[in-house]
Amino acid sequence: MGVSVKICGLTEAEGLAAAIEAGARYVGFVFFEKSPRHVTPEAAAALAVQVPMGVAKVGLFVDPDDAALDRVLAHVPLDLIQLHGSESPDRVAGIRSRTGLPVMKAIGVSGPQDLDRIWDYGLVSDMLLIDAKAPEDAVLPGGNGLAFDWRLLVGRQMLKPWLLAGGLTPENVTEAIRLTRAQGVDVSSGVESAPGVKDPDRIRRFIARATAPIL
Ligand SMILES: O=C(O)c1ccccc1NCC(=O)[C@H](O)[C@H](O)COP(=O)(O)O
């Protein structure tokens, strides 16, 4: 099976259409108000009708309480919940059982000290997203266009299906996959022309390169 691609932080129909037509397997909507990619539940619902079967609609949350999840789920038929805050393993398991939806936990990596958490969260999540750890003073816990040292993942066993994220672009995604053997990749700022503005051409180039056979 080829590499799966998630395009994250979609806010308007043109970028979403480009992602779907180019073969994205996952499309992400950000429900975090401080993000330039934030969408309301109503806006996400309008975009979601454009998404065909076979493409998973992912809702990205940062330390959501139950009411925040309920508010979004009342409007948007999500297929997968992405947790991008400091949710504990217990909270991940709780959200999974309360919503009945599969959960992908994002794990920030900046060095070898972060790698044990990949195992811990693999026990309670359906999928993992291995991302660059945000700097201490960052406003956003993800979507910062920063990469980490991909060599940290070489030969690493994962308990669950996983996506690589953090600073990926059409220019570097082939090398990232070749090195890490990632099953999937996730991108946001690397396919934008400005924060929060997706560039359909960069989306198409990213997906074409990520899904091309690696020699
Ligand atoms: O994208 C955001 O604005 C965002 C806000 C809060 C938490 C996470 C966020 N994005 C997470 C993603 O899924 C990104 O695709 C991932 O971190 C990679 O981002 P980038 O380095 O910009 O490609």
The ligand as an SDF file (V2000), in Angstrom:
LIG
                    3D

 23 23  0  0  0  0  0  0  0  0999 V2000
   -2.2570   23.9560   11.8410 O   0  0  0  0  0  0  0  0  0  0  0  0
   -2.5540   24.5760   12.8710 C   0  0  0  0  0  0  0  0  0  0  0  0
   -2.8650   25.7750   12.8570 O   0  0  0  0  0  0  0  0  0  0  0  0
   -2.5490   23.8780   14.1870 C   0  0  0  0  0  0  0  0  0  0  0  0
   -2.9950   24.5480   15.3060 C   0  0  0  0  0  0  0  0  0  0  0  0
   -2.9730   23.9190   16.5390 C   0  0  0  0  0  0  0  0  0  0  0  0
   -2.5280   22.6350   16.6540 C   0  0  0  0  0  0  0  0  0  0  0  0
   -2.0850   21.9470   15.5280 C   0  0  0  0  0  0  0  0  0  0  0  0
   -2.0830   22.5700   14.2900 C   0  0  0  0  0  0  0  0  0  0  0  0
   -1.6540   21.8920   13.1600 N   0  0  0  0  0  0  0  0  0  0  0  0
   -1.2620   20.5480   13.2710 C   0  0  0  0  0  0  0  0  0  0  0  0
   -1.1520   19.7410   12.0570 C   0  0  0  0  0  0  0  0  0  0  0  0
   -1.7940   18.7240   11.8850 O   0  0  0  0  0  0  0  0  0  0  0  0
   -0.1040   20.0760   11.0960 C   0  0  0  0  0  0  0  0  0  0  0  0
   -0.4190   19.5220    9.8730 O   0  0  0  0  0  0  0  0  0  0  0  0
    1.2220   19.5230   11.5580 C   0  0  0  0  0  0  0  0  0  0  0  0
    1.5310   20.0610   12.8170 O   0  0  0  0  0  0  0  0  0  0  0  0
    2.3120   19.9130   10.5860 C   0  0  0  0  0  0  0  0  0  0  0  0
    2.2900   21.2870   10.3910 O   0  0  0  0  0  0  0  0  0  0  0  0
    3.3070   21.9720    9.3890 P   0  0  0  0  0  0  0  0  0  0  0  0
    4.6520   21.8760    9.9970 O   0  0  0  0  0  0  0  0  0  0  0  0
    2.8210   23.3650    9.2740 O   0  0  0  0  0  0  0  0  0  0  0  0
    3.1890   21.2290    8.0990 O   0  0  0  0  0  0  0  0  0  0  0  0
  1  2  2  0
  2  3  1  0
  2  4  1  0
  4  5  1  0
  4  9  2  0
  5  6  2  0
  6  7  1  0
  7  8  2  0
  8  9  1  0
  9 10  1  0
 10 11  1  0
 11 12  1  0
 12 13  2  0
 12 14  1  0
 14 15  1  0
 14 16  1  0
 16 17  1  0
 16 18  1  0
 18 19  1  0
 19 20  1  0
 20 21  2  0
 20 22  1  0
 20 23  1  0
M  END
$$$$
